Amino acid sequence: MKKHLYPLMVFWAVLLFFRPGPGLAANVEAPQNGHVKVPIAILASGVGGEQTEVDEIIQSVLSSGIAPSGNNIPFEVAIKAFEAPASSGEAGSLFERLQNEGVFAALCLARKSRAWHVPMAAAKARIPTIMLFSESVPISPERHEPSPFLFALDADESYRPKALALLASRLGEKSWVVLADHLDLKSRTAGAEATKAMSESGLDVRILFLPGKTETHMEAALYESVKDGTLGFVSFLSPLGTAKAASFLSAMTNEEVKLLYGFEPPELLNQAEGVIAIKQRMPLELNLPVGELEARATAAFRWLMEGLSSLREENLDTKSLAEAIAAVGKIPLGNGFLEISPALHRPVRKDLQILEAKDGKWVEKTGFQITRGNEGEWVVTPGKRHETSSESS
């Protein structure tokens, strides 16, 4: 059940250990009961709105038994919810406020455009921040390596070309056309990378650049491809453009057409019948009956607590916490775990869901697993089969 979350409502979890100490950094304080108070910020969309699930997420996380272990400092974690910033200016103001309020770390539950504004501001404020939805969100705002203060629960999207190539090769079509928007740099680049990976895997593939909003041109181009015998397509168009392509293709032939969506799929794309997509899943989702957001929040909070557990009285500051979070190698989740790269601040192994849109739902098919090698290359291997479906939220 979704509940109303009043703005800036504070939830407390008292995490008790053995003894307090006097050497506290400016970010933390010792309340009257002697416990070290550690303020944690939750950034989410819709804070204060009727439809938010943030209050349930926080209460679920705090009641899940997750706590630092092996530490001789008694912590009292105070979690406070803030509206995720809608612009870079809002992000700067928000993190300046978090600094002034002594916030020790942040978890960003926001997605897509709202998440994009967080990393730069968090890095500048030197507040350790874990991004929950982060495949396409960079955590290295000004450098090639990640910021010391930014962390992500998703592998970055560089795995997609190989994953798409493996998926395409398993769908039985030998001839493929990659659709890209010639007005969109990301679409062109991703389309070219996927075309290269698919060609290297032995598929007959070519890339077709389309003007993003010219439906007539799209329909004609798709018709020519189908006429030439191509029934496999990979779309790096917008979700709306991909849905239109699916509609055009279904009307052109009675044969089964395979249409893959190349980017991370938005939920509403499940309305485009027959579209197939790839999405990262959390290990926790495989084992516990919880939603994706709750699973990710639990994983992020556990990661944070694992880092917090290694701190001592003399290094209770955000820099030391960031270093401790980066050093966490494995996060136990349900019956599995999340393996983290200290250098990348991201997972080096993830399960992938293969989803197909059917009757307004995502139906999950046999998935893959991705593993990052020592040289940064991705290895994609078949995963276990899961048959589930979910309605649009």
Summary of the structure (lengths in Angstrom):
residues: 393
radius of gyration: 22.6
end to end distance: 13.9
largest distance: 76.6
contacts: 1312
relative contact order: 0.12
helix: 33%
strand: 27%
